[in-house]
Amino acid sequence: MGTYAVTGAASGMGRAATERLRRDGHTVIGVDLRDVEVVADLSTPAGRTAAAVEVLDRAGGRLDGAVCAAGLGGIPGRDAMVQQVNYFGVVDLLEAWRPALAAAGNSKVVVFGSNSTTLTPMVPESAVRALLARDPHKALRRVGRFGKRSAPFAYASSKMAVTRWARRSAVSPQWAGAGIRVNVLAPGIIATPLLDEQIARGEKNSVEQLAVPIGGRGKPADVGEWVAFMLSPAADFLCGSVIFLDGGSDAYFRTDDWPASTGPGGVFRYMRRAKAWRTRH
């Protein structure tokens, strides 16, 4: 049995993942604002530092995996907090936990992304790049151009940035080379308190009218099953992948977007990457 850190463990998908892992006999160190082993506010640097340290202390410096499920939706007037939790609340903790994950020798990380990364049009690329460069103020200025309608763009840009960070890290010597598999789970409409909050804010029509080919809403328990699979030995060869769990929404809107040819310019990029790999190995 393993020891896992799960953020957002008090409710929704994080709680479902926690319950699923505990049913299998694993030790789970939950991180959230309440009702968990490590109570911390991931929207602040101090809160993230405290959470990282306490988890490592409880785990004895060794983690078999981590699930970063804590996140905030597109909440009007709270763009800064959304970016802090959704991006830095993942990156800062995982970077602090990396030595403990490497100590396990064969550990796995599930980062929660979102299908908003492909379903939200006109997300400013500059905001995504700013987060990846650890410049939240610039990212806020970029999404702030949308004025009172900035919330969904702050949310989607935070999820795009954390997904790209996960894929970049996943194939690096510091992560894959240390035996750490990093993958992203991108849920769609899941029946969680976060979804209830969206509906309460008057977004019921946008939720109900979103194209979901198989219909209905996903269940947190199903998300928990996917997390368990992505942490299991069956996922040993899974690295840097983004799995959409959204009832077909992404496939509906982006039917022919992927796979796609890189075009002539992509050949030279591919050759550079291939040469870098050969040099490194």
N, C-alpha and C positions, 0 to 999 in steps of 0.2 A: 504494500500500500504506500501511496505517496503523500507528500505534503504540498498543498497548493494555496496560493494567495488569490483571492477573488475580490476585486473591487466592485462596489455597487451591490454588495451581497445581501443587503437588507430587504430588497424588493425587486419585483419585475424579473427580468431575464437573469440578472446576477444572482438573485435568490434561487431561481430555478436551477441554475448551474451548480450552486452550492449544495442544494438538497440532493441533486443527482449524484454528485461526487461523494457526498457523505453516505448515501445509500450503498455505494460500492466499497465503503470502508476507508476512504481516504480521509486524511486530516485537512480541514479547510480553515484558513485564517482569513476571516472576512474583514473587509475594509469598507466603512460607510459612515454616515453621519450619526447612526444610532443602531442599537440592537445587534452589535457585532463584536468580534474580538478586538478589533482596532478601530476606535472611533476617531475620525479625522476629516478635516475639510480639505478636499483636493483642489479647491479653487484658489488656494493660497500657497506660495512657496513653502512657508513654515509648516502648513498642514501636510504637504506632500513629503517633506523631509521627515517629519515625525512619523508618518505612516510607514515610510520606507524602512526607517530604523527599527520601529517596533515589530514589523513583520519579520525582518531578518533576525531579531532577537528571539522571537517566538519559534522561528523555524530552525534555529541553531546554525544559521549560515548556509543552509542547503534547501533549495526549492526544486521540486520535481516539475513544477509548472506554475503558470500564472494566467489568470483570466481577467482582462481589463474590460469590465462591463459597465463601470460607472460612467454616466454621461447625462447631459442636459439637452433638452430639445430646443427648438428655436423659440426662445422666450423673448418677446418684445421688451426692449430696455435692458436686457441682460447679456448683450453680445460679448462683453469682456469675460464674464463668468463662464459662458458657454465655451469660449475658446480655451480658457484656463483649465476647465475640467476635461473637456473632450480631447484636447491635444496634450497639454503639459501634464495633466493628470494621468496620462498613459506613459508618455515618453520619460518623464522624470523618474517615475517609479520603476519602470523596466530597466532604465540605465543603472539605477541604484541596485536593483536586484540581479543584474546580469552575472556578477561573480557567483552568487548563490545558485543561479540556474546552471551555470557552467560546472559548478561543483557536483551536480547530479550526474553529469556525463551524457545524459540523454533526456533532456527536458523539453517541454513544449509550452508555447505561449499562444493564447487566443486573444487577439485584439478585436474589440467590437467596432466595426465600421458602420456603414449604413448604405441602403440603396439610394439615399439622397445624393450620393456622390455621382450618380449617373442620371438621376431623374430630375435634378434641379438645374434648369437652364441658366446660363449667364453667370455662373459662379466666377468671381474675379480670380484669375490665375495668380495675380500679384498678391492676393491675400493668402493663398496657399503657399506660395514661395516665401512670404514673410514669416509665416508660422514655422516653416521648415528651417528658416534662418534664425529662429528664436527672437523674432521682432514682433511681439503681439500688438504694439502700438501702431505700427505700420499696417498690420492686418486689419485692425479696427478702422483705420482711416479708409482703407479700400472698401470694406463692406459698408461703411458709413455713408458712402455715396448713394446708397439706396434709400437713405432717410428713414422714415418710419417703417419701411418694408425691409429693413436690413436683416431681421431675425433669421429667416430661412437661409440667407446667404452666409451669415456667421456660422450657422450650424453646419451647412454643407461644406463650407471651406475648412472647418475644423476636422470634419470626418475625412475629407479628401487628403488633408495634410497628414493625419495620423495613419491613413492607409498607405500613403507613399512612404512615410517613415518606416512603417512595418516592412514593406517590400524591399526597401533599400537595405534595412538592417538584416533582414532575413537571409540574404545571400552574401553577407560580409564575413570575413574571417573571424570577427569578434563574436558573431552569433552562430551562423551555420558551422563555421570552423571550430567552434567550441562545443558543438553538439546540441545547440539550442535551435529548435524548429519554431519559427514565428509565422503565423498565418492569421488571416483576417476573416471574421464572420460578419457578413453584411445583411442584417435583418431588414425586412420591410415593415408592413403594418402588423404589429404584434400587440395582443391585448394585454397591455401593461398600464400601471398608473401614469406613465409618461403619455401614453395615448389618451387616457381619460382626461389628462390636463389639457392636451391640445383641443379636445372636443369641448371642454368647459370654457375654453377661450374663444369659442365660436368658430372652430375649424372643422365642424362636423361634416359639412358639405365637401370640403376638399379631401377629407379622409375617405368618405363614402364613395366619392366619384373617381378616386384613383383606380386606374386599370389594374385589376388583379385577376389574371386569367382563370385561376382555379377557384376564385371567389373567397369571401370571408376574410377572417383575420387569423394570423398565426397564434399559436399558444406558447406561452413561456416554457412549458414542459418540453415542447419539441425543440426549442432552442437549447435547453439543458442537455438533451440527448445529443445534439450536434456538438456541443462543447465537450461532452464526455468522449465522443468519437475522436475529435481533433486532439485530445490529450492522450489517447490510447496508443498502444503499439501499432495498431492498424494505420496510424497516421505518421509512421516513421519516415516515409518518403514524401510527405507533404511539406513543402517549404515555399514560403512567399506567395501562397495562393490566396485568392479572395473568393469566398463562397457566398453567393447570394441566396438568402433564405427569405424569399419575398413573394411566393405564390406565382412567380412568372412576370412580375412587373418590369424588371430590368430587361428580360428577354423580349417583352412586348415592345418597349420603347426603343430598344437598341438591337433589334433583330439581326441586322446585317452589319453592325458596327464592329463586331469582333467574332472570329478572328479577322484581321485585316492585313493586307500587304503593307510592308513598311515603305515601299516605294524605293526609287533609286538612291535617295539620300540615306535611307536606312541601311544600305549595304555597307557603307563606310563606317557607320556607327557600329554595326555588327562586327566588322573586321577589327575595329579598335578594341571592342570588348573581348573578342576571342584572343587577340594578341595579349591583352592584359592578363587574361586567365592563364595562358601558357607561360607567361613570364613569372607569374606568381607561383605556379606549380612546377 
